[in-house]
Amino acid sequence: METPDNATEASDEAPVPTGIAAQDWATASAEPQYRAAVVDLLGALAYGELAAFERLAEDAKLAPTLGDKAALARMASAEFHHFEQLTDRLTAIEETPTAAMEPFAKPLDDFHRQTAPSDWLEGLVKAYVGDSIASDFYREIAARLDTDTRSLVLSVLDDTGHGNFAVEKVRAAIEADPRVGGRLALWARRLMGEALSQAQRVVAERDALSTMLVGGVADGFDLAEVGRMFSRITEAHTKRMAALGLAA
């Protein structure tokens, strides 16, 4: 999972962490609700990485060239390494990885089933748009996490190279046949709506996660800020669409 280089720009003056964001895991996890929220977060991330691995492996089968197939296989390997990092952390904090992932398996499987790409280009756009939206969401949450968990979350969101790969291939396809652009723009808009709706449903169904987002255990994250967060995610999506050469 990743946030490509051309997506969003970090603020030059990041706020100084306070409260939980300034604590380590040993201190912060003494709060049961915070611990539950982090277990949910790591479980959701882990299943997302596992699903990304499976999807990239499937996309590799549709790759038009051997070089493309090899590139996607390398990216799939990177996603699986991220999955292992997350499950190792869950085990280290005495949680069962499969139990932590279970609540998120069906929602994510449903999303992927409802947004199954019809060809290679749609698969690239889906990974670029869907993974980037998820990464933006997790990066927003990471700013409110304890130092140990934040470090892990940010490390598994490292760029695997898929974003720039997708941009290169999609722009080349549009240049070769401009009619492709309209179809892919509609596809990307559908993905954006489905991804945001799915994220909102998952959070709403998990009490600890929703409490974290509205400020029950995380610092300074009120309902108004949640709205601004989704506005920032939408703005970043618009920039990515431009990078792809598509209208948002």
Backbone as CSV, one residue per row, in Angstrom:
resi,resn,N_x,N_y,N_z,CA_x,CA_y,CA_z,C_x,C_y,C_z
1,MET,0.855,-1.193,0.000,0.000,0.000,0.000,0.882,1.231,0.000
2,GLU,0.421,2.302,-0.634,1.334,3.412,-0.826,0.608,4.725,-1.046
3,THR,1.369,5.798,-0.916,0.924,7.107,-1.372,1.990,7.611,-2.330
4,PRO,1.692,7.667,-3.635,2.701,8.050,-4.615,3.259,9.435,-4.363
5,ASP,4.448,9.658,-4.950,5.143,10.924,-4.739,4.349,12.129,-5.211
6,ASN,3.540,11.947,-6.252,2.838,13.089,-6.829,1.442,13.270,-6.258
7,ALA,1.158,12.663,-5.116,-0.189,12.730,-4.556,-0.368,13.949,-3.670
8,THR,0.175,13.920,-2.471,-0.013,15.013,-1.536,1.334,15.518,-1.061
9,GLU,1.356,16.745,-0.581,2.579,17.335,-0.081,2.485,17.502,1.426
10,ALA,3.510,17.073,2.131,3.510,17.172,3.592,3.685,18.621,4.009
11,SER,3.118,18.964,5.133,3.259,20.315,5.661,4.690,20.538,6.127
12,ASP,5.199,21.755,5.896,6.555,22.068,6.317,6.663,22.157,7.834
13,GLU,5.530,22.460,8.474,5.546,22.633,9.920,4.536,21.681,10.554
14,ALA,4.978,20.449,10.802,4.101,19.460,11.422,3.889,19.828,12.885
15,PRO,2.663,19.641,13.399,2.407,19.969,14.797,3.194,19.074,15.744
16,VAL,3.576,19.613,16.879,4.310,18.839,17.874,3.352,17.835,18.512
17,PRO,3.698,16.537,18.524,2.805,15.528,19.097,2.514,15.793,20.570
18,THR,1.268,15.572,20.955,0.873,15.696,22.353,0.019,14.488,22.730
19,GLY,-0.209,14.309,24.028,-1.077,13.224,24.484,-0.589,11.870,24.003
20,ILE,-1.508,11.042,23.500,-1.165,9.701,23.040,-0.110,9.733,21.952
21,ALA,-0.176,10.709,21.081,0.778,10.804,19.969,2.211,11.015,20.454
22,ALA,2.377,11.422,21.703,3.717,11.619,22.268,4.138,10.449,23.153
23,GLN,3.272,9.451,23.300,3.563,8.298,24.162,4.054,7.121,23.340
24,ASP,4.726,6.166,24.010,5.075,4.929,23.338,3.932,3.926,23.533
25,TRP,4.065,2.759,22.897,2.988,1.771,22.967,2.757,1.281,24.389
26,ALA,3.805,1.049,25.134,3.669,0.517,26.485,2.811,1.430,27.353
27,THR,2.969,2.735,27.181,2.184,3.695,27.970,0.765,3.834,27.412
28,ALA,0.658,4.042,26.110,-0.646,4.308,25.503,-1.587,3.109,25.588
29,SER,-1.051,1.891,25.497,-1.896,0.700,25.458,-2.521,0.371,26.806
30,ALA,-2.161,1.113,27.842,-2.810,0.909,29.139,-4.269,1.322,29.089
31,GLU,-4.641,2.150,28.117,-6.034,2.535,27.895,-6.693,1.467,27.019
32,PRO,-7.632,0.674,27.578,-8.209,-0.461,26.837,-8.838,-0.080,25.498
33,GLN,-9.536,1.047,25.467,-10.196,1.425,24.217,-9.189,1.802,23.141
34,TYR,-8.097,2.440,23.559,-7.056,2.777,22.588,-6.410,1.497,22.054
35,ARG,-6.142,0.575,22.957,-5.552,-0.699,22.523,-6.466,-1.396,21.513
36,ALA,-7.762,-1.434,21.794,-8.714,-2.071,20.879,-8.717,-1.381,19.522
37,ALA,-8.618,-0.050,19.524,-8.604,0.697,18.270,-7.363,0.356,17.451
38,VAL,-6.223,0.237,18.117,-4.980,-0.079,17.408,-5.029,-1.502,16.853
39,VAL,-5.572,-2.440,17.618,-5.697,-3.817,17.120,-6.582,-3.837,15.876
40,ASP,-7.688,-3.086,15.905,-8.540,-2.982,14.726,-7.778,-2.383,13.547
41,LEU,-7.055,-1.314,13.825,-6.311,-0.640,12.767,-5.279,-1.567,12.134
42,LEU,-4.513,-2.265,12.967,-3.503,-3.181,12.443,-4.151,-4.352,11.706
43,GLY,-5.287,-4.813,12.199,-5.992,-5.894,11.516,-6.490,-5.466,10.148
44,ALA,-7.051,-4.257,10.065,-7.535,-3.737,8.789,-6.385,-3.549,7.803
45,LEU,-5.296,-2.984,8.304,-4.122,-2.787,7.445,-3.555,-4.119,6.957
46,ALA,-3.459,-5.083,7.854,-2.884,-6.384,7.491,-3.714,-7.058,6.412
47,TYR,-5.039,-7.045,6.584,-5.858,-7.694,5.562,-5.786,-6.927,4.243
48,GLY,-5.695,-5.597,4.336,-5.546,-4.798,3.129,-4.265,-5.130,2.378
49,GLU,-3.176,-5.338,3.120,-1.909,-5.688,2.482,-1.975,-7.081,1.858
50,LEU,-2.631,-8.011,2.548,-2.777,-9.360,2.004,-3.605,-9.323,0.718
51,ALA,-4.686,-8.541,0.739,-5.528,-8.403,-0.451,-4.758,-7.733,-1.591
52,ALA,-3.921,-6.739,-1.256,-3.113,-6.065,-2.282,-2.135,-7.043,-2.922
53,PHE,-1.540,-7.893,-2.102,-0.631,-8.927,-2.621,-1.367,-9.831,-3.611
54,GLU,-2.545,-10.299,-3.208,-3.317,-11.195,-4.077,-3.714,-10.497,-5.369
55,ARG,-4.131,-9.227,-5.258,-4.581,-8.489,-6.435,-3.439,-8.241,-7.417
56,LEU,-2.275,-7.854,-6.889,-1.135,-7.609,-7.772,-0.687,-8.901,-8.459
57,ALA,-0.760,-10.004,-7.739,-0.408,-11.288,-8.345,-1.369,-11.617,-9.480
58,GLU,-2.662,-11.319,-9.281,-3.654,-11.544,-10.339,-3.425,-10.588,-11.506
59,ASP,-3.125,-9.322,-11.205,-2.882,-8.334,-12.257,-1.674,-8.731,-13.102
60,ALA,-0.692,-9.349,-12.469,0.502,-9.772,-13.201,0.147,-10.748,-14.316
61,LYS,-0.906,-11.544,-14.126,-1.325,-12.497,-15.147,-1.851,-11.792,-16.392
62,LEU,-2.380,-10.555,-16.201,-2.941,-9.798,-17.314,-1.915,-8.879,-17.972
63,ALA,-0.717,-8.807,-17.398,0.308,-7.878,-17.894,0.630,-8.176,-19.354
64,PRO,0.718,-7.126,-20.189,0.945,-7.331,-21.624,2.370,-7.714,-21.988
65,THR,3.341,-7.431,-21.113,4.730,-7.782,-21.419,5.361,-8.506,-20.235
66,LEU,6.457,-9.188,-20.513,7.176,-9.901,-19.456,7.738,-8.923,-18.436
67,GLY,8.201,-7.758,-18.914,8.721,-6.747,-17.999,7.655,-6.253,-17.044
68,ASP,6.438,-6.028,-17.557,5.331,-5.593,-16.707,4.988,-6.675,-15.685
69,LYS,4.999,-7.914,-16.128,4.691,-9.024,-15.225,5.701,-9.084,-14.076
70,ALA,6.970,-8.918,-14.405,8.017,-8.965,-13.385,7.896,-7.792,-12.417
71,ALA,7.567,-6.613,-12.946,7.424,-5.419,-12.097,6.304,-5.618,-11.087
72,LEU,5.170,-6.146,-11.529,4.048,-6.361,-10.615,4.360,-7.453,-9.604
73,ALA,5.113,-8.454,-10.020,5.498,-9.518,-9.080,6.368,-8.949,-7.961
74,ARG,7.289,-8.028,-8.306,8.121,-7.393,-7.272,7.260,-6.577,-6.308
75,MET,6.287,-5.863,-6.841,5.399,-5.059,-5.992,4.558,-5.953,-5.085
76,ALA,4.098,-7.071,-5.625,3.321,-8.018,-4.818,4.162,-8.539,-3.658
77,SER,5.434,-8.817,-3.928,6.340,-9.292,-2.876,6.495,-8.250,-1.776
78,ALA,6.587,-6.965,-2.162,6.716,-5.883,-1.178,5.469,-5.788,-0.308
79,GLU,4.285,-5.961,-0.922,3.043,-5.907,-0.153,2.991,-7.054,0.859
80,PHE,3.451,-8.230,0.465,3.423,-9.360,1.394,4.384,-9.132,2.556
81,HIS,5.512,-8.477,2.291,6.432,-8.141,3.376,5.764,-7.192,4.366
82,HIS,5.001,-6.226,3.874,4.258,-5.323,4.756,3.250,-6.111,5.598
83,PHE,2.577,-7.066,4.964,1.629,-7.923,5.679,2.327,-8.655,6.831
84,GLU,3.517,-9.175,6.570,4.260,-9.893,7.605,4.658,-8.963,8.750
85,GLN,5.035,-7.725,8.444,5.390,-6.769,9.494,4.208,-6.533,10.436
86,LEU,3.025,-6.408,9.858,1.837,-6.124,10.653,1.422,-7.329,11.495
87,THR,1.459,-8.508,10.906,1.077,-9.696,11.685,2.115,-9.994,12.767
88,ASP,3.379,-9.706,12.489,4.412,-9.875,13.520,4.140,-8.942,14.706
89,ARG,3.733,-7.700,14.415,3.442,-6.766,15.507,2.230,-7.235,16.310
90,LEU,1.197,-7.698,15.640,0.021,-8.197,16.350,0.401,-9.355,17.272
91,THR,1.239,-10.248,16.780,1.692,-11.363,17.603,2.506,-10.863,18.787
92,ALA,3.347,-9.855,18.551,4.207,-9.322,19.603,3.404,-8.675,20.724
93,ILE,2.229,-8.123,20.403,1.404,-7.511,21.453,0.340,-8.495,21.958
94,GLU,0.588,-9.785,21.663,-0.241,-10.883,22.171,-1.668,-10.845,21.636
95,GLU,-1.783,-10.541,20.348,-3.053,-10.612,19.650,-2.923,-11.629,18.522
96,THR,-4.012,-12.310,18.208,-4.004,-13.291,17.127,-4.262,-12.581,15.800
97,PRO,-3.325,-12.611,14.855,-3.496,-11.863,13.604,-4.782,-12.194,12.850
98,THR,-5.127,-13.482,12.748,-6.328,-13.838,11.997,-7.586,-13.267,12.659
99,ALA,-7.619,-13.263,13.987,-8.770,-12.705,14.695,-8.854,-11.201,14.480
100,ALA,-7.710,-10.522,14.440,-7.699,-9.080,14.229,-8.138,-8.726,12.810
101,MET,-7.808,-9.575,11.846,-8.162,-9.312,10.446,-9.597,-9.681,10.107
102,GLU,-10.139,-10.653,10.815,-11.437,-11.235,10.459,-12.554,-10.217,10.240
103,PRO,-12.716,-9.196,11.118,-13.836,-8.259,10.915,-13.756,-7.478,9.610
104,PHE,-12.582,-7.424,8.995,-12.380,-6.602,7.808,-12.325,-7.409,6.518
105,ALA,-12.334,-8.736,6.655,-12.216,-9.585,5.471,-13.423,-9.429,4.546
106,LYS,-14.626,-9.574,5.081,-15.808,-9.497,4.221,-15.995,-8.112,3.592
107,PRO,-15.893,-7.019,4.365,-16.048,-5.704,3.731,-15.055,-5.468,2.592
108,LEU,-13.786,-5.841,2.804,-12.793,-5.629,1.755,-13.018,-6.569,0.577
109,ASP,-13.396,-7.820,0.870,-13.697,-8.761,-0.213,-14.888,-8.270,-1.021
110,ASP,-15.901,-7.734,-0.339,-17.074,-7.202,-1.040,-16.677,-6.039,-1.944
111,PHE,-15.817,-5.150,-1.417,-15.363,-4.006,-2.222,-14.662,-4.497,-3.482
112,HIS,-13.766,-5.459,-3.339,-13.026,-5.945,-4.500,-13.929,-6.701,-5.468
113,ARG,-14.936,-7.374,-4.944,-15.863,-8.079,-5.823,-16.729,-7.085,-6.612
114,GLN,-17.136,-5.995,-5.944,-17.983,-4.993,-6.596,-17.207,-4.126,-7.587
115,THR,-15.890,-4.116,-7.455,-15.069,-3.258,-8.321,-14.035,-4.091,-9.082
116,ALA,-14.451,-5.256,-9.537,-13.533,-6.113,-10.286,-13.227,-5.460,-11.633
117,PRO,-11.946,-5.235,-11.955,-11.603,-4.597,-13.223,-11.871,-5.526,-14.403
118,SER,-12.174,-4.931,-15.549,-12.462,-5.736,-16.736,-11.222,-5.942,-17.600
119,ASP,-10.160,-5.151,-17.347,-8.945,-5.327,-18.131,-7.733,-4.803,-17.360
120,TRP,-6.584,-4.883,-17.997,-5.304,-4.495,-17.400,-5.307,-3.044,-16.947
121,LEU,-5.780,-2.139,-17.771,-5.752,-0.723,-17.428,-6.671,-0.406,-16.254
122,GLU,-7.851,-1.002,-16.226,-8.755,-0.785,-15.091,-8.128,-1.324,-13.811
123,GLY,-7.403,-2.414,-13.906,-6.717,-2.955,-12.730,-5.654,-2.002,-12.211
124,LEU,-4.903,-1.372,-13.115,-3.893,-0.407,-12.698,-4.524,0.792,-12.018
125,VAL,-5.609,1.317,-12.616,-6.285,2.481,-12.040,-6.875,2.138,-10.681
126,LYS,-7.425,0.939,-10.562,-8.014,0.537,-9.289,-6.961,0.497,-8.186
127,ALA,-5.831,-0.103,-8.467,-4.781,-0.186,-7.458,-4.272,1.207,-7.100
128,TYR,-4.097,2.049,-8.109,-3.575,3.400,-7.885,-4.551,4.235,-7.073
129,VAL,-5.817,4.234,-7.473,-6.834,5.036,-6.780,-7.186,4.438,-5.428
130,GLY,-7.530,3.142,-5.406,-7.980,2.518,-4.167,-6.915,2.469,-3.097
131,ASP,-5.701,2.054,-3.462,-4.631,1.972,-2.473,-4.235,3.351,-1.961
132,SER,-4.259,4.347,-2.848,-3.859,5.693,-2.435,-4.873,6.302,-1.474
133,ILE,-6.156,6.076,-1.715,-7.179,6.571,-0.794,-7.003,5.923,0.571
134,ALA,-6.785,4.611,0.577,-6.572,3.906,1.846,-5.330,4.437,2.559
135,SER,-4.258,4.660,1.810,-3.024,5.169,2.418,-3.221,6.552,3.010
136,ASP,-3.941,7.419,2.293,-4.230,8.758,2.821,-4.980,8.654,4.152
137,PHE,-5.970,7.767,4.189,-6.784,7.580,5.391,-5.905,7.123,6.563
138,TYR,-5.054,6.136,6.322,-4.211,5.613,7.390,-3.152,6.622,7.824
139,ARG,-2.640,7.424,6.904,-1.666,8.453,7.277,-2.307,9.520,8.168
140,GLU,-3.556,9.841,7.891,-4.276,10.795,8.741,-4.383,10.245,10.162
141,ILE,-4.741,8.974,10.276,-4.870,8.348,11.595,-3.512,8.236,12.280
142,ALA,-2.472,7.951,11.493,-1.139,7.724,12.071,-0.653,8.905,12.891
143,ALA,-1.036,10.098,12.512,-0.592,11.296,13.232,-1.086,11.300,14.674
144,ARG,-2.138,10.531,14.975,-2.711,10.497,16.321,-2.333,9.248,17.099
145,LEU,-1.480,8.396,16.522,-1.111,7.142,17.179,0.109,7.308,18.072
146,ASP,0.315,6.330,18.957,1.525,6.322,19.768,2.745,6.175,18.860
147,THR,3.913,6.528,19.363,5.108,6.595,18.522,5.477,5.265,17.887
148,ASP,5.347,4.159,18.619,5.720,2.853,18.080,4.774,2.412,16.970
149,THR,3.472,2.559,17.213,2.493,2.157,16.208,2.568,3.069,14.987
150,ARG,2.771,4.358,15.230,2.874,5.296,14.100,4.043,4.925,13.194
151,SER,5.178,4.582,13.788,6.351,4.213,13.001,6.065,2.993,12.129
152,LEU,5.385,2.002,12.689,5.051,0.797,11.932,4.094,1.120,10.794
153,VAL,3.026,1.856,11.102,2.024,2.174,10.082,2.662,2.928,8.923
154,LEU,3.479,3.914,9.224,4.106,4.688,8.150,5.072,3.833,7.334
155,SER,5.729,2.880,7.986,6.678,2.039,7.251,5.965,1.129,6.258
156,VAL,4.775,0.622,6.621,4.066,-0.269,5.691,3.327,0.506,4.605
157,LEU,3.258,1.827,4.750,2.671,2.652,3.700,3.728,3.153,2.718
158,ASP,4.968,2.699,2.885,6.036,3.103,1.974,5.669,2.783,0.533
159,ASP,6.123,3.626,-0.372,5.848,3.470,-1.801,6.505,2.202,-2.335
160,THR,5.692,1.298,-2.918,6.226,0.089,-3.538,6.568,0.324,-5.003
161,GLY,6.288,1.529,-5.502,6.548,1.834,-6.901,5.340,1.681,-7.792
162,HIS,4.242,1.176,-7.245,3.075,0.905,-8.074,2.419,2.181,-8.589
163,GLY,2.448,3.245,-7.777,1.817,4.488,-8.205,2.437,5.045,-9.467
164,ASN,3.751,5.204,-9.470,4.432,5.739,-10.641,4.328,4.790,-11.833
165,PHE,4.337,3.501,-11.572,4.173,2.494,-12.623,2.811,2.662,-13.296
166,ALA,1.762,2.809,-12.471,0.404,2.966,-13.020,0.284,4.246,-13.837
167,VAL,0.833,5.345,-13.324,0.768,6.616,-14.046,1.421,6.494,-15.417
168,GLU,2.593,5.897,-15.459,3.319,5.752,-16.720,2.520,4.939,-17.735
169,LYS,1.969,3.809,-17.289,1.259,2.921,-18.211,-0.073,3.521,-18.665
170,VAL,-0.807,4.144,-17.740,-2.107,4.713,-18.099,-1.937,5.912,-19.026
171,ARG,-0.998,6.787,-18.744,-0.779,7.951,-19.614,-0.354,7.509,-21.017
172,ALA,0.468,6.472,-21.092,0.890,5.964,-22.399,-0.304,5.399,-23.168
173,ALA,-1.203,4.711,-22.463,-2.379,4.143,-23.124,-3.309,5.238,-23.637
174,ILE,-3.472,6.312,-22.863,-4.333,7.421,-23.283,-3.721,8.158,-24.470
175,GLU,-2.405,8.293,-24.457,-1.733,8.956,-25.581,-1.908,8.148,-26.859
176,ALA,-1.879,6.825,-26.729,-2.050,5.960,-27.892,-3.490,5.945,-28.387
177,ASP,-4.452,6.076,-27.460,-5.872,6.075,-27.821,-6.630,6.962,-26.835
178,PRO,-6.843,8.236,-27.168,-7.490,9.184,-26.243,-8.860,8.738,-25.755
179,ARG,-9.531,7.869,-26.512,-10.864,7.410,-26.091,-10.803,6.622,-24.786
180,VAL,-9.643,6.050,-24.506,-9.469,5.278,-23.268,-9.664,6.163,-22.044
181,GLY,-9.302,7.442,-22.164,-9.352,8.350,-21.027,-10.730,8.509,-20.429
182,GLY,-11.748,8.644,-21.273,-13.106,8.818,-20.779,-13.586,7.615,-19.984
183,ARG,-13.320,6.433,-20.496,-13.732,5.202,-19.804,-13.029,5.075,-18.456
184,LEU,-11.725,5.351,-18.432,-10.984,5.203,-17.187,-11.351,6.288,-16.172
185,ALA,-11.726,7.481,-16.653,-12.146,8.544,-15.740,-13.435,8.147,-15.018
186,LEU,-14.375,7.581,-15.754,-15.622,7.111,-15.135,-15.338,6.001,-14.129
187,TRP,-14.456,5.110,-14.502,-14.076,4.004,-13.624,-13.453,4.526,-12.321
188,ALA,-12.557,5.496,-12.435,-11.887,6.045,-11.255,-12.872,6.759,-10.341
189,ARG,-13.847,7.464,-10.916,-14.865,8.137,-10.087,-15.696,7.114,-9.322
190,ARG,-16.028,6.022,-9.964,-16.779,4.962,-9.287,-15.957,4.385,-8.133
191,LEU,-14.673,4.154,-8.382,-13.795,3.606,-7.345,-13.697,4.544,-6.151
192,MET,-13.602,5.843,-6.416,-13.504,6.829,-5.341,-14.732,6.755,-4.440
193,GLY,-15.907,6.742,-5.052,-17.140,6.677,-4.268,-17.245,5.403,-3.467
194,GLU,-16.925,4.279,-4.090,-17.015,2.984,-3.404,-16.008,2.907,-2.247
195,ALA,-14.794,3.401,-2.474,-13.753,3.316,-1.453,-14.104,4.152,-0.225
196,LEU,-14.572,5.372,-0.443,-14.944,6.229,0.690,-16.143,5.662,1.441
197,SER,-17.124,5.164,0.718,-18.305,4.581,1.369,-17.916,3.375,2.207
198,GLN,-17.019,2.558,1.657,-16.590,1.360,2.377,-15.830,1.737,3.639
199,ALA,-14.947,2.727,3.547,-14.177,3.156,4.715,-15.100,3.679,5.810
200,GLN,-16.088,4.460,5.424,-17.021,5.020,6.399,-17.851,3.928,7.061
201,ARG,-18.254,2.905,6.287,-19.043,1.808,6.855,-18.222,1.002,7.844
202,VAL,-16.991,0.700,7.480,-16.135,-0.106,8.353,-15.894,0.611,9.673
203,VAL,-15.556,1.896,9.601,-15.294,2.661,10.822,-16.546,2.730,11.688
204,ALA,-17.710,2.935,11.059,-18.959,3.055,11.805,-19.293,1.779,12.568
205,GLU,-18.869,0.640,12.027,-19.185,-0.647,12.649,-18.185,-1.058,13.727
206,ARG,-17.089,-0.345,13.838,-16.064,-0.677,14.832,-16.002,0.445,15.856
207,ASP,-16.545,0.217,17.023,-16.685,1.272,18.030,-15.353,1.915,18.409
208,ALA,-14.325,1.090,18.607,-13.041,1.647,19.036,-12.447,2.560,17.975
209,LEU,-12.548,2.149,16.702,-12.021,2.975,15.618,-12.793,4.280,15.479
210,SER,-14.109,4.190,15.544,-14.912,5.406,15.389,-14.664,6.367,16.547
211,THR,-14.485,5.826,17.758,-14.185,6.683,18.902,-12.842,7.371,18.726
212,MET,-11.863,6.645,18.189,-10.560,7.253,17.924,-10.704,8.427,16.952
213,LEU,-11.490,8.246,15.906,-11.621,9.280,14.885,-12.310,10.542,15.390
214,VAL,-13.287,10.394,16.280,-14.018,11.581,16.729,-13.477,12.149,18.032
215,GLY,-12.344,11.600,18.503,-11.674,12.251,19.619,-11.833,11.606,20.971
216,GLY,-12.404,10.397,21.034,-12.586,9.768,22.332,-11.284,9.326,22.977
217,VAL,-10.336,8.862,22.154,-9.054,8.443,22.708,-7.881,9.130,22.015
218,ALA,-8.069,9.589,20.791,-6.999,10.313,20.098,-7.150,11.792,20.359
219,ASP,-6.085,12.527,20.179,-6.074,13.935,20.556,-6.570,14.843,19.428
220,GLY,-7.524,15.695,19.736,-7.909,16.755,18.831,-8.582,16.334,17.547
221,PHE,-9.179,15.153,17.503,-9.801,14.674,16.270,-11.314,14.724,16.455
222,ASP,-11.920,15.895,16.248,-13.350,16.034,16.449,-14.100,15.788,15.148
223,LEU,-15.434,15.860,15.208,-16.249,15.570,14.029,-15.950,16.515,12.876
224,ALA,-15.718,17.785,13.193,-15.391,18.749,12.139,-14.082,18.370,11.453
225,GLU,-13.125,17.893,12.253,-11.842,17.492,11.682,-11.990,16.254,10.813
226,VAL,-12.898,15.352,11.176,-13.154,14.180,10.336,-13.629,14.638,8.961
227,GLY,-14.520,15.625,8.940,-14.993,16.165,7.670,-13.866,16.765,6.853
228,ARG,-12.981,17.501,7.527,-11.836,18.089,6.825,-10.894,16.998,6.318
229,MET,-10.773,15.920,7.090,-9.921,14.812,6.672,-10.404,14.232,5.348
230,PHE,-11.705,13.966,5.245,-12.226,13.411,4.002,-12.129,14.414,2.854
231,SER,-12.190,15.703,3.167,-11.990,16.722,2.130,-10.558,16.674,1.609
232,ARG,-9.601,16.487,2.515,-8.204,16.390,2.093,-7.969,15.149,1.233
233,ILE,-8.615,14.042,1.613,-8.475,12.811,0.836,-9.052,13.005,-0.564
234,THR,-10.194,13.692,-0.651,-10.808,13.958,-1.949,-9.926,14.859,-2.807
235,GLU,-9.329,15.852,-2.184,-8.440,16.756,-2.920,-7.217,16.004,-3.453
236,ALA,-6.672,15.111,-2.640,-5.519,14.326,-3.078,-5.902,13.431,-4.255
237,HIS,-7.118,12.897,-4.220,-7.599,12.068,-5.325,-7.650,12.877,-6.619
238,THR,-8.117,14.108,-6.538,-8.187,14.972,-7.715,-6.801,15.178,-8.323
239,LYS,-5.801,15.354,-7.457,-4.434,15.530,-7.945,-3.913,14.262,-8.618
240,ARG,-4.270,13.113,-8.071,-3.828,11.854,-8.672,-4.480,11.646,-10.031
241,MET,-5.740,12.018,-10.132,-6.430,11.891,-11.418,-5.719,12.742,-12.466
242,ALA,-5.310,13.927,-12.092,-4.576,14.794,-13.015,-3.253,14.139,-13.423
243,ALA,-2.594,13.498,-12.459,-1.328,12.821,-12.765,-1.539,11.689,-13.765
244,LEU,-2.706,11.050,-13.685,-3.031,9.978,-14.628,-3.440,10.515,-16.000
245,GLY,-3.736,11.815,-16.058,-4.229,12.393,-17.290,-5.725,12.222,-17.447
246,LEU,-6.436,12.095,-16.297,-7.879,11.884,-16.296,-8.568,13.046,-15.591
247,ALA,-9.830,13.277,-15.942,-10.622,14.304,-15.258,-11.222,13.698,-14.000
248,ALA,-11.171,14.446,-12.880,-11.707,13.934,-11.612,-13.223,13.914,-11.634
